[in-house]
Amino acid sequence: MKLSIVMPAYNEAENIMSVISELTQTIGNCLGVSSYEIIIADDHSSDDTFSLVHQLGDKNIRCIRLSRRSGSHTAIRAGLVVATGDAVLCISADGQDNPDVLSKMIEKISRGAHTVWAIRNEREETLKDKLAANLFYYTLKLFASEQASKIDLANADFYLLSRKSADAINLCNERNTSLFGLIIWIGFKQDSVNYDRRERINGKSKWSLKSRMKLAQDWIMAFSGIPLRFITYLGIAAAILGFIYASYIFIAAISGYTAPGWAETALLILLGGGVLMIMLGIIGEYLWRTLEETRKRPLYFLEDDTQNINSK
């Protein structure tokens, strides 16, 4: 097969050459791989990531540069569009993902799997981050397909896609989405392998709390009706509580008790107003996303491409 490797990179000049070298050595040890291409999707880095790859002058190694920083998932999707291999490995450019399991992943693809996830054996994070990640992915499993729910997404890092899976993802043009969620959503047979995650070669992770919150928001709102169902259940709960409280006031009135004072009225107004604001905020989020999709703006633009430079 021809193997494509897509690596999103943002300010990875210190790591990119080591990772490329390791990948080329790993590919050479993989049976069944007749040719390969490495595509670095530069997420508008402010360092020399693009120029370093260009200086290699290797026809098998290509770097595309996005016109603005758009996030690693968008960078990967840009790489998937130009990838031409029979299978596509999506892996990070920081050296943490260990490609030694590539042979096992290719073997599972050859046996009929269309997505093979690399699952880390342990999640080396703080207890708070572990609990947050496990809670998030447990929620996602509630509405994921039965096959996908067997994958430990909380510890999934990189993955190998068949040509059919890559083509299916390229057909999906929505802007506000999660790539992991999209891979789960397209279906097909999915499998996994386990590996030991390493430390970064240099630098720090680009995944901030804000980025993770955005990912969680995109995934939940793009692939489930959980927020809208939450509005419905919240409205029902508020109606039931209102009915119970109205019954209490009625019984108190006919029993001769003093009517509740202004403090209780103000409390009810505040609670009711808060619930309504939550509902309006969720609906507004869906309306904004619908507006963005109807505009049909491209997900990204390419500022530069080493393939075009080399062909001049």
C-alpha positions in Angstrom: 0.0 0.0 0.0 0.9 3.7 -0.2 0.9 5.2 3.2 0.1 8.9 3.9 1.1 10.5 7.2 -0.6 13.7 8.3 0.9 15.7 11.1 -0.6 18.9 12.4 2.1 21.2 13.6 2.1 24.6 15.5 5.5 26.0 16.4 7.2 22.6 16.3 10.5 23.6 14.7 12.4 22.0 17.6 10.7 18.7 17.2 9.7 18.3 13.6 13.0 17.0 12.1 13.4 14.3 14.8 9.8 13.2 14.3 10.2 13.0 10.5 13.4 11.0 10.9 11.8 8.5 13.3 8.7 8.1 11.0 10.8 7.4 7.9 12.7 4.7 9.8 9.5 3.2 11.1 7.9 3.1 7.7 11.0 1.3 6.3 10.3 -1.5 8.8 6.6 -1.9 7.9 5.8 -4.8 5.6 3.4 -4.1 2.8 4.2 -0.4 2.5 5.5 0.2 -1.0 5.6 4.0 -0.9 4.8 6.9 1.5 4.2 10.6 1.8 4.5 12.7 4.9 2.3 15.8 5.0 2.9 18.4 7.7 -0.1 20.7 8.1 1.5 23.9 9.5 -1.2 25.6 11.6 0.2 29.1 10.8 3.3 28.7 13.0 5.3 31.7 14.0 8.6 29.8 14.0 10.6 28.1 11.2 8.5 24.9 10.9 7.5 25.5 7.3 11.0 26.6 6.1 12.7 23.6 7.8 10.5 21.1 6.0 11.0 23.0 2.7 14.8 22.9 3.1 14.7 19.1 3.2 13.9 19.0 -0.5 12.4 15.5 -0.2 9.7 14.7 -2.7 8.0 12.4 -0.2 7.7 15.1 2.5 5.3 18.0 1.9 4.3 20.9 4.1 1.1 22.9 3.7 0.7 26.1 5.6 -2.7 27.4 6.7 -3.4 31.1 6.3 -4.5 31.5 10.0 -4.3 29.4 13.1 -7.4 27.2 13.0 -6.6 24.4 15.5 -5.0 20.9 15.1 -8.3 19.2 14.0 -8.7 21.7 11.1 -5.0 21.3 10.2 -5.5 17.5 10.0 -8.6 17.9 7.8 -6.5 20.0 5.5 -3.9 17.3 5.3 -6.6 14.6 4.7 -7.8 16.5 1.6 -4.3 16.4 -0.1 -3.4 12.9 1.2 -3.3 10.3 -1.6 -2.4 7.1 0.3 -4.4 3.9 0.6 -4.2 4.5 4.4 -3.6 7.7 6.3 -1.9 7.9 9.7 -2.7 11.1 11.7 -0.1 11.6 14.4 1.2 14.6 16.4 4.5 16.4 15.6 5.7 16.7 19.2 7.2 13.2 19.5 4.8 12.0 22.2 3.0 9.5 19.9 5.1 6.4 19.5 4.9 5.1 15.9 6.3 1.7 16.8 2.8 0.3 16.7 2.3 1.3 13.1 2.9 -2.2 11.8 0.1 -3.5 14.1 -2.2 -0.8 12.9 -1.5 -1.5 9.3 -2.2 -5.2 9.9 -5.6 -4.4 11.4 -6.4 -2.2 8.4 -5.4 -5.1 6.0 -7.8 -7.4 8.0 -10.8 -5.1 7.3 -10.7 -2.4 9.9 -11.3 1.2 8.6 -10.1 3.1 11.7 -7.5 1.9 14.1 -7.0 4.0 17.3 -3.7 4.0 19.2 -4.7 3.9 22.9 -2.2 5.0 25.5 -1.8 2.5 28.4 -1.9 5.2 31.1 -3.1 8.8 31.1 -0.3 10.8 32.7 -2.3 13.8 33.9 -3.4 15.3 37.1 -6.3 13.7 38.9 -8.6 16.6 38.0 -7.8 16.3 34.3 -8.3 12.6 34.4 -11.7 12.9 36.0 -12.7 15.6 33.6 -11.6 13.6 30.6 -13.3 10.4 31.8 -16.5 12.2 32.6 -16.6 13.8 29.2 -15.9 10.7 27.2 -18.3 8.7 29.3 -21.0 11.2 28.3 -20.1 10.8 24.7 -20.4 7.0 24.9 -24.0 7.4 25.9 -24.9 8.4 22.3 -22.0 6.8 20.3 -22.6 3.7 18.2 -22.2 0.4 20.0 -19.0 -0.4 18.1 -17.4 3.0 18.9 -18.4 2.9 22.5 -16.0 0.0 22.9 -13.1 2.2 22.1 -11.4 3.9 25.1 -11.6 7.4 23.6 -10.4 9.0 26.9 -6.9 7.6 26.1 -7.0 7.7 22.3 -4.2 9.8 20.8 -3.4 9.0 17.1 -5.1 6.8 14.5 -4.9 5.2 11.1 -7.7 5.6 8.6 -8.4 3.5 5.6 -8.9 5.3 2.2 -12.7 4.8 2.6 -12.7 6.5 6.1 -10.6 9.4 4.9 -12.9 10.0 1.9 -15.9 9.9 4.1 -14.4 12.6 6.4 -13.6 14.7 3.4 -17.2 14.7 2.4 -18.2 16.3 5.7 -17.9 20.1 5.3 -19.3 21.4 8.6 -17.2 23.9 10.4 -18.0 23.5 14.1 -17.2 19.9 14.8 -14.8 17.5 16.5 -12.6 15.3 14.3 -12.7 12.5 16.8 -16.5 12.8 16.9 -16.6 12.8 13.1 -14.6 9.6 12.9 -16.9 7.9 15.4 -20.0 9.2 13.5 -19.0 7.9 10.1 -19.1 4.4 11.4 -17.2 1.6 9.6 -15.3 -1.1 11.5 -13.1 0.4 14.2 -10.3 -1.3 16.2 -7.5 -0.3 18.5 -3.9 -1.0 19.6 -2.2 -0.1 22.9 1.0 1.8 23.3 3.1 3.7 25.8 3.0 7.4 25.4 6.2 9.4 25.7 7.2 12.8 26.9 7.4 15.7 24.5 10.9 16.1 22.9 10.8 19.9 23.4 8.4 22.6 24.3 4.9 22.5 26.0 1.5 21.2 24.9 -0.6 23.7 22.9 -3.8 22.2 24.3 -5.1 24.8 26.8 -8.1 24.6 29.0 -9.9 26.9 26.5 -9.1 24.5 23.6 -10.4 21.5 25.5 -13.6 23.3 26.4 -14.1 24.3 22.8 -13.5 20.7 21.7 -16.0 19.4 24.3 -18.6 22.0 23.2 -18.2 21.2 19.5 -18.4 17.5 20.0 -21.5 17.5 22.2 -23.4 20.1 20.1 -22.4 18.6 16.8 -23.2 15.0 17.5 -25.9 14.9 20.1 -29.1 16.6 21.2 -28.0 16.6 24.8 -28.2 20.4 25.3 -31.7 20.6 23.7 -32.9 17.7 25.7 -31.5 19.5 28.8 -33.7 22.5 28.0 -36.7 20.2 27.7 -36.1 18.4 31.0 -35.2 21.7 32.7 -38.5 23.2 31.5 -40.4 20.2 32.7 -38.7 20.3 36.1 -39.4 24.0 36.5 -43.0 23.5 35.6 -43.4 20.7 38.2 -41.7 22.8 40.9 -43.9 25.7 40.0 -47.0 23.6 40.2 -45.9 22.2 43.6 -45.2 25.7 44.9 -48.5 27.0 43.6 -50.3 24.1 45.4 -48.4 25.0 48.6 -49.5 28.7 48.3 -53.1 27.6 47.7 -53.2 25.3 50.6 -51.6 27.9 52.9 -54.1 30.5 51.8 -57.2 28.4 52.5 -55.7 27.3 55.8 -55.3 30.9 57.0 -51.5 31.1 57.0 -49.8 34.3 56.1 -49.0 34.7 52.4 -45.4 34.4 51.5 -43.5 37.7 51.5 -41.6 39.6 48.8 -38.3 37.6 49.4 -39.8 34.4 48.1 -41.3 36.2 45.1 -37.9 37.7 44.3 -36.3 34.3 44.7 -38.7 32.7 42.2 -38.2 35.5 39.7 -34.4 35.1 40.0 -34.6 31.3 39.6 -37.0 31.5 36.7 -35.0 34.2 35.0 -31.8 32.2 35.4 -33.4 29.1 33.8 -34.7 31.2 30.9 -31.3 32.7 30.3 -29.7 29.2 30.2 -32.3 28.1 27.7 -31.8 31.2 25.5 -28.0 30.8 25.7 -28.2 27.2 24.4 -30.6 28.1 21.7 -28.5 31.0 20.7 -25.4 28.8 20.4 -27.3 26.5 18.0 -28.5 29.5 16.0 -25.0 30.9 15.7 -23.6 27.5 14.5 -26.5 27.2 12.0 -25.7 30.7 10.7 -22.0 29.8 10.3 -22.9 26.6 8.4 -25.3 28.4 6.0 -22.6 30.9 5.1 -20.6 28.0 3.6 -17.2 29.7 4.1 -14.2 27.4 3.5 -12.9 25.7 6.6 -9.4 26.9 5.9 -7.2 28.6 3.2 -3.7 27.5 2.3 -1.1 30.2 2.5 1.8 28.2 1.1 2.7 24.7 -0.1 6.2 23.2 -0.4 5.0 21.2 -3.4 4.1 24.3 -5.3 7.4 26.0 -4.4 9.4 22.9 -5.5 7.6 22.7 -8.8 8.5 26.3 -9.8 
